[in-house]
């Protein structure tokens, strides 16, 4: 989304795309891996989640598709047609985090899940104040993480502009975190079920946000990037630790909650999946790390200075 919000001319947009172009497709493979692992390890959770959130997941898939093809098409079309693909790249990049936030926040609030794992939800179950706040907050977190990545990977005016934007948007994020914490207290049972770990993880999220903000101001781009990345990791830990031992909450009654114990595959399947993960995952991580290492250098700014501010 930074292509349309951060760059001031086509050369800067090319510079931004070049920072992520060599590695974006490898990043999205992890989503497919997560879906496959979920199907094998927790088939009942997979069935309830993917059927109940079919439309939202379809929108996320469309966002991923138009984002992916935008990288390729904008590289091959005539210069005057690039703007169309710049917009589809921006729209796709906005759709994915917003609807993921909508999905996970509505899930932790509780959905109308019956004893057979079937979800009969209405529009208001998916889209409500808390889920919208969650979608906006996750989009903002991803945008800030992207700004920190751009500051780490570029030179020239884009680099300075990314730091300035991040410095301003972190203050918006602080307000968003306060609203998120209040709604988490009133709209979920996380504090009732896991008070200490929920409070502790919220404190960690705030601490990492402050650290990232400080690092942006001080020009310590690597610290800012890793701090914002860890913020996203801790947010995922917060959501699933609050759900534990459930994987989905039923708003129809606690007796219909989908638990880890009854949503998982057989012990033999879980054992095989564990062995496969421990065998294959190190190679995948090594390959991913090597890809980022190969493209570790900053993307230089162009000689064009017209329009820079």
N, C-alpha and C positions, 0 to 999 in steps of 0.2 A: 504493500500500500504506500510505501515511501516513494515509489516512482512518481506518483502524482502529487504527493504532499510535500516532498523534500526537494526534488530536482526542479531547477528553473529553466532548463533547456534540454534539447534532445541528447546532447553530448553527456550531460550529467545523468540522464536517465539510462543511457548505455553504460555509464560507469557503475551505477547502482546495480543493474542487472548482472554485470560482470562479477560482482562480489558473491552472488549466490548461484549464478548460472551453472558452474561446474558441479555443484553438490546438491541442488534442490531435489533432484529425483531420488537420490539416496536417502534423503531425509524422509520423504513421503513413504518409502518402502516400510518404514517402521510401523506405520498405521496398518498396512496390510498384514504385517507380521503379528501385530497385536490382535487383529481380528481373527486370524488363523489360530493363534495360541488360545484365544478365548473359546473358540469353537471346540477345540480338542480337549481343553482342560475344564471348562465350565459350560457344557452344552445347554443346560437348562437356563442359565443366565443369558447366554447368547440368544436363545430362542425368545425369551421374554423381552430382552432389550432391543433386539433388532426388529422384532415384529411391532412392539409398542412404539418405537421411535423411528418407524420406517420412513416417514416423510421427512423428518429432520435429518436423518442419515442420508437420505437421497439428496437433500439440498447441500449437505456437506460434500457429498461425492461430486455433485455438479460444480461446486466451488473449487474442489481440487482439480477437476478436469479442465475447467476454463483457465485456472491458474497455470496448470502444466503446459497446455497448448500455447498459451500466450508467450511463454519463453521462446518457444520454437518459431511461432509464426512472426513475432515482431522482429526476429533475426533475419527472416527471409523475405518479408514484404518490402515494397518500395517505401522510402523514407516518409512520404506524405500519408501513408496508411498506418504508420507505427502507432499513432495516437489511439486508434481503435483498440489495439492490443495492449497498450498501456492502461487503458481503462478496464479492460477485462481482467488484466493482471491485478489491478487494484481492487476491483469488486470481488474477485475470487479470494484474494487475501483477507478481505473483510468478512466474507461469508463464513469461512472455516472456523476461526476462533469464536466468533459471536455465537454460532449455532452449537458449537461444542460447549460453550458456557451455558447456553440455554438448556442443553441436554442434561449436563451433570447437575446443575442446580435444581432443576425440576425433579431429578431423580432422588436427590437427598431430601427434598421436601416430602416425598411420598407420592406415589401414583396409584390409581385405582387398579390394583393387581388382585386377581381372585385366587382361589386355592389351587387352580391348575396353571397358574403363571400367565394367564391371559390379561392383557391390559385394555381397559375400555375407558380411554381418556378423552376429555373435551379440550377445546382450544385453551381455556383458562388454566387447565392443568399444566400445559406446556409453557404458555406465555403468561406470566404474571410479574408483579413488581420485582420479586427476588430473582427470578430467572433472567429478567431483562438486565438487572443490575449485574448479575453474574456474567452475562454475555458481554456487556460493555466493559466490565472490569478485566475479563480475560483478553478481550481485543486490545485494551489499553496496555496490559502487561506484555502482550506479544509485540505491539508497536514499539514500546520502549526497549524491549529486548532487541528488536530489529535496529533501532537507532543506535544502541550500544554496539551492535555488530558492525554497522556501517561506519561508525567512528573508529572502530578497531581495524577495519579493512580498507579504508580509503585515505587519500591525501587530498589536500586542497580545500576549496570552499565547502564542499559537501561534508567533509569531516567536521569542520567548525560548526556548520549549520546543524548537523545531527546532534552535536553536544548541546547547542543552544536549545533545540527543540526538546531534548530529553530533560534538561534542567527545568524547563517550564512545565512539562507534562507530569513530572514526578509530584508536583504539588497537587495536581488534579487526582493523581493516584492515591495520595494520602487521604483525601476526602472520600474517595471510593472505597478504600479499605475500612474506614470507620463505618460507612453505611453497610458494607458487606458484613462486618462483624456483628453489628446490631441486628441485621436481618437473620444472620446465622443463629443468633441467640433465640430470637422469637419465632422463627419459622422452621427450625429443626430441633431434634432432641439431642444434638451433639453434646451440649453442655451438661445435659442430664445424664447421658450415657457415659461420656468420657470427658469429664470436666478438665482435669489436669492436662491431658495430652492435647485437647482442643485449644485451651488457653495457651499452652506452651508453643504450639505450632503457629498460632496467630502472632505471638510475640516474635517468633523466628522470622515470619514473613515480613513483619514491620521492620525488624532489625536488618534483614537483607535489603529491603527497599531503601532504608536510610543509608546503608553502606553503598549501594549502587548510586544513589543520589550524590553522596559525598565524593565517590570516585569520579563521577561525571564532572563535577565542579573542579576537582583537582587535576583533571586530565589523565586519570589512571584508567585507561580504556579497558584493559584486560580484566581488572578487578570489577569494573562496572558490568562487563559482559557476563562474567561467571556469576556475579551476585544476582543479576536479573534472571539468568538461567536457573540458578538454584531456587529462586523464588517460585518459579513455575513447578519445579520438582516438589518443593515443600507443600505447595497448594494441592497437588495430587495426593500427597501423603495425608494431608488434612482431611480431604474428602473421604478417602477410603478407610482411614482410621476411625473417622466418625461413623461410618457405615458398619464397621466390624461388630459382630460376626455376620452381618447381613451383606448382601450384594445389591439388593433392591428392597425398598421400603414400601409396604402397601398402606395406602391411606384408608383402606377398608377395615383394617384391624391388624394388630401385631401377629395374629395367628397365620396371616397370609404372607408375611415377610418371606422373601427368598433368602435363605441362609447359605453360607459357604458350604456347610456340611451336606445340604441336599441339592445344591446346584452343581457340584463338581462331578467329574468323571470317576470311574472306578480307581482304587489305589494303584492297580497295575498300569493303567493309562497315565496317571499322574507321575508314576515312577519313570515310565518310558519318556514322557515329555521332559522331565527333569534331566535325564541323561542326555537327551538330544540337545536341550538348551545349553547345558554345561559343555557339550562337545562342540557345537557349532557357533554359539554366541561369541566366544573369544575371537574366532576368525573374522566374523562380521564386524565386530568392534575394531579389530586391528585394521581391516580394510577401510572402514569409515575414517579412522584416525589417520591412516596413510593418505587418503584422498584430501583431507583437510590440510595435512602437512605439505603435500605437493603444491596446493594452491594457497599457501600460507601468506604469501607476500601481499602487500597492500596494492590496491588497484589505483594507479596514478590518475590524477586529474588531467584534463585536457588543457591544451593551450588556449582554448576559447575562454575569454573572461567577460564577454558582454552579458549583462544581465545578472552578474554576481552581486550579491549584497552582503 
